[in-house]
Amino acid sequence: MESTSSGVETMGPVNFLSIPREIRDLVYENLLISSEPINFNSFSGPLVYDIDTGLLRSWGAIPQIAHEACALFYRRNTFVILDGDLHSFLHSNISSWVLHAPSSDPRRQQLLKINVNSWLSKIEVFQEQSMFTDYRELGAGLRFLLACPRLQSVVIDTGRGFWRMLDDESKIAVEELIRRLGPGLKVHMEGSGYRSGVEYLI
């Protein structure tokens, strides 16, 4: 606390990490949680952004803040992804340059990496349908989802040939997702409406 000439006490600068974690989480929630699903494509790359102002480059300035923000961002939002972009989304790292304290020499920097699939909670996977639709890519993507330990909800929007065209490995992956997610896994086949994966395979 500092006193002014009028005797009124004012607060000095506040270190964000000195604020209780519960308050920091409220700040992250206000900035990073979207009421609508977030679209991802391979051109936009890994995402950590302010819904109103775009990419939050400053999150990477302090490793602890970057980890906290990324954890909440990927755990609390729903992501909409084309099947062909699923691999690049799940296997991308959030990379930020972090200055070594106490030096501010830009040559003394380290790369901070935050793995997306360790935090992902909810995802919608869309497969564009045409006479040339290849279900192998979707099948491979679903196998990648098994590596997401916090996954709670998966919606697959695909065509009527979905199950019939999957290879054996991909069918095993879907069955494992059913065991893990139960009604949290839903399949929408073109023209047939949404059904849980369990109902679909029966």
N, C-alpha and C positions, 0 to 999 in steps of 0.2 A: 504494500500500500504506500502511496505517496501523498503528501499534503501539499495543496496549492497555497498561494498567498492568502486566499480567503479562508483557509483552514479546512476546506472540504477535501476529504480523502478520495483519491482516485486510484483505480486499478492500473498496475503496470502491465506490460505484455504478458500474455498467458501462453504457456507451453501446451500445445494441444495434447501431448501425451501425458501431461499432468492431470488432465480432466479424467474423471472416472470412466471406465470402459463403457458403462451403460449410456453415458452422455455421448461419447464418441460414436457409439452405434446409432444413436438417434440422428446424429449429423450425417452419417453414411446413408441411413435409410432415407432421409430427406433428399439427398443428392442422387442416390444410385438405384432406388427401387422404382420400377415403371409399373403403372397400372395396366399397361398393354404388353403383350408379348414383344420381345425384341428380335428383329430380323437380323440374321447374320449371313454374310456371304464371304467367299474366299478373298474377295477384293478388299473388304473392310478390315480383315485381319482380326486379331484378338481384341476384345472389347473391355474397356473399363472407362466409362464415360459419365459425365453429368448429363442427365436427360435433357436439360434446358440449354446448356452451353457447349456440349460436345466433349471431346476427349479431355480427361483430367490428367494432364501431364504431370502435375505436381504431386500426385499420389506416390510416384516412384522416388520422391526425394528422401523419404525415410522408410526403410524396409518394413518396420513394424506396421506403419500406417498402410503401406501398400498391401501387405498380407491381410490386414483386417478388412480393408475396403474390398479387395478382390473376393475374399471369402464370403462376405455378405452379398456382393453383387451377383456372383454365380449361384449362390445358394437360394436367393430369394426371388430372382427373376425367372421368367419362362422364355426360352429361346426358340425361335422358329428357323429351321435350317433345311435347305434342300439336301437330299440324300448324297449328292456328289460333293457337298461341302462338309459333311459330317466328320470326315477324317481330319481335315485341316483345322476344324474348330476344336476337336477334342485333343489333338496333339500339338496345339500351339502353346507357346509359353508367353506370359506377359513379361516383357523385358523393359527394364528401366535402368537408367544409369544412376548410380547412387554414389555420392561423394564420400570418400573416407574421412571421418572426423580425425583430428580437428582441421586438417588441411583442406583448403578450397581449390587446390590446384586441379584443374580439369583433367590433367593427365593421370591423376590418381583416382581412377574410377573403377567400380566393379559392376558386373552385370547381375541384376536381381531377376530371378526367374520364378514365376508362379504358374504351376501347372493347372490348366482349366479343369481337366476331368476329375481332379481330386475334390472339387467343390460343387460341380454341377448337380442340380436338384431336379429341374423340370425342363423338358424339351419336347418340341413338336417337330417331327421329321416329315417333310413333304417330298413325294416322288412325282415328278412331272410325267404324265402319261402320253404315250404315242405308240404307234405300231412298232417302234424300235426300242421300247422300254427294256432296259437290262436290269433285272432284279439282283444280279450278283453284287453290284455296288451297294445297294440298300442292305443286302444280307451282311456284307462285310462291315458296314457302318453299325449295324445292330450288334455285331460281335464286339465292336469297340466299346459300346455302351456298358458292357459287363465290367469294364475297368473303372467305372464311376461308383465309388463306394457310397456316396450320399444320394444317389438317384432315387427319386420317389415317384415320378410321373413321366410316362412316355406316351405320346400320341403319334401313331404312324398313319399318314394319309397316303394311300397307295391304290393300286388297281386290283381288279378281281383275280388276277393270276398270282397274287402275292405269295400265298403259301405253296401253291403248286410249283412255282418257278424258283423257289429258294433251294440252295444246295443243302446237303445234310448238315454241314457245320452251322449254317445260318439257322436252320430249324432248331438245332440243339440250343443255339444262343437265344432264340425266341422263347423256347421252353424254360430256359434258365431265368429269363426276364420275367416270365409269368410266375415262377416260383418266388422270385424276389419281390415283385411289385403287386402281384394279384390284380385287383381291379384298377391299380395305378397304371397298368398297361392297356391302352385302347387302340384298336385297329379300325380305321375307316377305309373300307374298300369302295371304290367309285360306284355310286348309285346304291349303296347298301346301308349307309348310316354307320354311326359309331357303335362298336361292341367291344366289350373287354376281351383281352387276349384269351382268357380262359374259355369264355363262351364261344369265341371264334374257332378255337381248335377242336372243341367238342362238336 
